[in-house]
Amino acid sequence: MSKTGRAEAHLIAGKSPRHIGRALLLMLLAFLLTISSALAIGYYSLQSNINQTDVSDLLGGDETAPPIDQNEGRPLNILVLGSDTREGQDIGGDVDGMRADTTMLFHISEDRKRIDVVSIPRDLLVEIPTCTVRTGEDLDETFETSGSSQAMFNAAFSYGGQSGDVPSAAACSMKTVENMTGIKLDGYVVLNFSSFQDIVNAIGGVPMYFEEAIDDKEAKLQVPAGCRLLDGQQALGLARARKTLGDGSDISRIGRQQELVTAMMNEVLSKNLLTNMPSLYKVLDAATANLDTSKGLGDIPTLGGLANSLRSIKMDNIQFVTTPFDWAGNRVTPNAQSDVLWDALSADQAFTTSEDEWGNTTITVEEPKSAGSEATGEPTAEASTAPEPTTEAPEPDGTETSEPSTDSTTSSAPVCTKDNAQG
């Protein structure tokens, strides 16, 4: 991939991040609204949808207090995973078994004024530690997996999920993230991609514009060019598709997923969902139908309390960043700037990000406040040091090209709504 192509891939991946932040806040506020309403039947029905599991024994530590907002005054770090198990589904793809092809680390600051969301590429080469897996008919037996010194990050979910147990898969992903970052996680949320498909159907589909027709046999996705109304299965296919679109990389796919979420959020916001209880319940029922969380995190009062403490957060204080990386053939590896990022999150320090023309990310950490004085606002010298530019990044198949990557959806696309979209 050329310098220009790599930079464009990063710009695509970072497109419209605020809409994903709005998705998180909308879900939290929606739960809060549901709690504060008198719909007791709806409350218990939604709560029963969510599967909560205590995985403290799989992590090798004592059970910690659930991250309810009684814990306001301490930062929270929650791992959010999009599970792609494909069990019982005829949707295709290039991965068998349990995988988490979408992983985000949500850091909520101690003062509840910042949310930092770190996307972890599925192709990031990391050390996967040994993991404890629940097995047996009643999941009352365990066995230890073998670790791996160099494996793709999303394989951790597969290692832990060998017996088909989602909590074991999530716990292995948590251990891998903790091992990589040095950050103690407070819990996990696993959203099965089936829920994603149901949410799209619950909002009546998603309109999106495509400059070129898509025919991806592995994702079983065929969409003509133009403004099209995607149903749940088509939207899920677009979220999964990789090899036939753009440069074929996971980084490029992250960009398409964010564009899809943007289109979904436009639909949700246009429906005034928070003021329409029947529609709100329909979407929440779909969202929670295949939701797994660590113990305590999935309590609707817990989510409502957290939403309440975040009610005054400004959208400018919700930041999205992809784990800084260097190319390693058709994979990527964490670089020195990723260590700066992990240190900032661990210390609950605010930071900003910037990219050079090659797409290399620099993390600039704010000076911590001194006792009895305000922060200077000046960046630290070490954190603001830009990495050496990488002159070229290889294609996923190991080849190189002098042309920038292109995608089927672009920011220059005409306005596409349900009124002018074709099915």
N, C-alpha and C positions, 0 to 999 in steps of 0.2 A: 504494500500500500504506500502511496506517495505521502509526502508531508502534508499536502493539501487534503488528501483523502482521509488521513488519520485525524486531522483537526476537525474535519467535517463530521466524522463519526462521533467524536466527542461532543460536538455541538448538538448533534441530533439526540444523543443520549441525555443531554442536560435540558432538553426542550420542555417547556411548560411544567416545571416542577411544582409550582404553587398549586396546581390543580390536584396533585396527589396529596398535598398537605390539606387541601380543602376536603378531600375524600376522607382522610383520617378524622378531621374535626367534625365533618358532617355526620360520620358514623357515631362518634362519641356524643355529639349533641343530640342526635336522633335517639340514642339510648336514654339520654337524660330526659328528653321530652316524653318518651314512652313511660319512664318511671314516674314522672310528675303528673302523668295523665291518670284518669280513673279506670283505665282499661286493664283491670287485674287479670282477666283471662289472657289477654295478649301478653302481659308481662311473664306469666308462668309458662306460656307456650314458647316464647322466645328463649327463656332461660333453659327450658328442657332441651332445646336444640343444641346447646353448646356442651361439648364434651370436655370436662376438666379433669386433669390427671396430675397427681403429685409425682414428680420425677426427681425429687431430691435424692432418693437412694441411688438413682442411676447416675447422678452427677458426683456422688461421693461426698456429699456434704449434708449438714443438718437442714431441715426444712426451715425456710425463712418466711417472714411475714409477707402475706400477699401485698402487691403494690396498690393498695387502696389509698385514697387521698387522706387518710389519717397519717400517712407517711409524707405528706407535703412538707417540704423542708429538706428533702434528700432527692438527689437525681435518680431517674429511672432509666434502665437500659433494657429494652424489650426486643427480642428477635422475632421478626415477622417473616413467615415462609409461605410461598405459594407452592402447594404440593401438586405434583403431576404424576399421580400413581398409575393412571390409565386402567385401573381395575374396573372391569365390567363396562369399559367404554370402547367404542369402535371409532377412534379419532386419529389413530396413526401417530407418527413421530419417530425420532431417531434414538430414543432411550427406552429401555425396558426396565420394569421394576419401579420402586419408589424413588422419586427424585424431587428435589426442591429447586426448580429452575429459576425461581425469583426469590431473592433473599434480601431483606433490608433490616438494618440495625437502627431502631428508633431510640434516640437519646433525648429525654425530657429533662430540662435543667432543673436544678434545685429550686429556683425561684419561680418556675413554671412560666417563664417569659421567652424561652427558646425551645425549639424542637430541631434537632439535627438528624437527618435521615441519611444513612450511608448504604448505598447499594453495593452488594458484594457480588462481583461477576461469577457466574457458575463455572467458568473456565479458569478461575484463579488457582494457581498451584500452591497448595498449602500442606502442612503436616496435619494429618488426621490422627488423633490419639486413639488408644484402645477405648472401646465403648462397651457399656453394659446393655444387653438387649433382653427384654422380657419375652418369654416364650411359654409354651405349654398351653393346654386347653383353657386354663383359667388365668394365664399369664402370671402364674405363681412361681415360675422357674426363670433363671437367667443364665446367660453365657457371655463370655467376653470376646469381642472381635479383635482381630489383628489390626494394629495401627499401620499407617503408611506415611513415609517421609515426604513424598511428592505425589499428590493426587489432586484432581480437580475438586474444587470446594463442594460442588453439589453431590459428590460421591459420599460425603459424610451422612447425608440423609438416607442414602441407599444402604450404607454399612449398618446404620442403626435400625433400619427398617427391614432387615432380612426376614423377620418373622411376620411382617405385615403390621406391626404395632407402631402407629403414628407417634405416640409419646416417646418411644425409644428412638425413633428416627429424629425427632425434634431435639431430644436430649443429646444425641451424638453431634448434631449441628451446633448446639449450644457449647458443648465442650470444645469443638473445633474453633469456634469464634473466640471463646475465652482463652484458648491456647495461643491463638494468633494475635489477639489484641491486648491481653492482660486485663481485660475489663470483665468484672463480675456481672453477669446478666441476671435480671430480676424475673424473667419468665419468657414464654414463647406464645405466639399465635400462629396456627397453621390454618390457612384457608385453602381448601381443596378447590381445584380449578372447576369442578362441577358447580360450586357455588357461584363462581364468576359467570359461568354460562347462564345460570338461573337468574342472576341479578340483571344481566342484559335483557333477558326475556321479560323480567318483571317491569322494566322501564319501557318496554315496547320496542326494543331494538336500538341500535346506535348508527346514526348517519355518518358516513365518512367518504371523503373524496379520494379517488385513485387515478393518478395520471396514466397508469398502464394497468392492463388486466393482470390478475394474479392466477397462476395455475401451479399450485404446490401440492403434488401428489402425496408427499409424506405427511403433510398437515391436513390432507383432504380438504383443501381450500381452493375454490374456484370463484373468483369475483371479477365481473367485467369492469372495464375502465369507466370512470365517471363517478357521479354521486350515488352511493349505494347505501341501503339500509341493511345493516348486518344483524342477523339474529344471533342468539347465544352461541350456537355451534360455530358460525362463521367468525364471530368475535374471538372465540377461544382458539380457533385455527390461526387467526392473525397473530394472536399473542404468542403462539407456539412457533409459527413459521420462522425459519432462519436461513436454510441453505440456498433457497432460490431468490431471496430478497436482499437488496443492498449488497454489502460485501460478504455476506454469509457469516458475519461474526456475531457473538453474543452481545457485544457492545452496541452494534447496530440494532439488534432486536430490542434492547432496552429502550431505545428511542421510539420504536414503533409501539411498544407497550405503553409508554408514557403518552403518546398521541392518542391511543385508544382510551386510556383513562381520562384524558382531557375531554374527548368526545362524550364519554359516559357522564362526566361531571356536568358538562353543559346541559345534558338532558335532565339530570337530577335537579340542577338549580333552576332550570326553566319550568319545572313542575311545581316549584315552591313546596318541596316535599315535606319540610318541617311543619307546614301549616295544613297539610292534607293527611290526616291520620290513617285513612284506609290505604292510601298509596304508600305511606311511610311503613305501615305494618307489613304490606306485601313485600317491599324491598328488604326490610329487616328480616323477615321470615326466610327469604331466599339467602340472605347474607349469612345467617347463623345456622342454616340447615346442615352445613358440612364444616363447622368451625370447631377446631380443637385448641385448647389453651392449657397452660400450666395451672395448677390449683390456685384458685382465688382470683386469677387475672380475668377469668371469664364471667365473674359475677356482674350482673347488670348494674347493681348499686355501685360496685367498684368502678365500672366504666363511667357511670354517671357522675360519681364523685370526681374522677379524673377530668371529665369534660367540664365540670363546674369550675375546677381550678384553672382550666385553660381558657375560660370564656373570654378573657380580655387579651389573649395573645394576638399580636399583630402578624399579618401574613408575611411581612418583611422579615420576621424573626423565625420563619420556618425555612430551613436551608437543606438543600439536597446536594449530595456529593457522591461520586463513584469512588470506591477505594483506589487511591493512586497506584499506578502499576507501570511496569515495563513489559514490553513484548518479549516472549520467549517462544520463538517459532510461532505456532498457531495457538499458543496459550499465553497467559499473562502471569506475572509474579508481582507481589507487593514490593514497593520500593521504599527509599528512605523517607519520602513524604508521607507514606502510610503510617510510619512510626510516629511522625509528628501528629497526625490525625488521632491515632489511638491515645497518645499522651494527653491531647487536649480534651478528648471525651472523658478519659479517666479522671482528669482534674476538674471536669465540668467548666472548662474555659471556653469562652466564645472565640470563634475563628472565622476567617473568610477564606475563599478559594479564588484562584485565578488560573488561567491557562495561557501558555505561550502559543506561538503559531504552529508548533508541532503537536499540540494537544496535551503536553505535559502539565500536570496539575501541581500547583504550589499551595500549601496550607500556611496561612499567616495567623498566628495566635496572638490574641490581645494580651497585654501585660496584666497580670493579676493585680487586684487592688491591694495597696499597702495598708497596714493598720493605721487608722485615723486619717486616711487620705483617699482621694478618688483615683481611679485608674487613669493613667496618662493617655491611654488610647493609642500609644505607639506600639507597633509590632515588635516582637522580640527579634533579635538579630539572627538567631539560629533558625527560627521557624520561617523567616521571610526569605531565606536563601533559596534561590531558584535552582532546580535541578539542571544538570547538563541536558541540553536538548537531544532527543533521539532523532536521528536524521531520517530513518525509515522504519516503517512497521510492516512486517510480513503479512501477506494474505493468510487466512485460515488454512489454506491448502499448501502454504509454504512458498507460493509464488509472489511476485511483486507486480505492481501496475503503476503507470504514471498518471492514471486518470483518477479523479476524486470519486468516492463512492456516491451512489445515488440510491434513492428509495422510492417506493411506490406512493408514499404519502409525503407531502412537502408543505412547508409553511406558506408557499405561494398559491396553494390550492384555493379555488373559489369557495365561497360560503356554502356549506352543505347542511341542510336541515331535513327533518322528516317531511316537510312540505314539498321539497323538490327531489327527494331521494327516491330511487327506484329499488324495488326488492330484488 
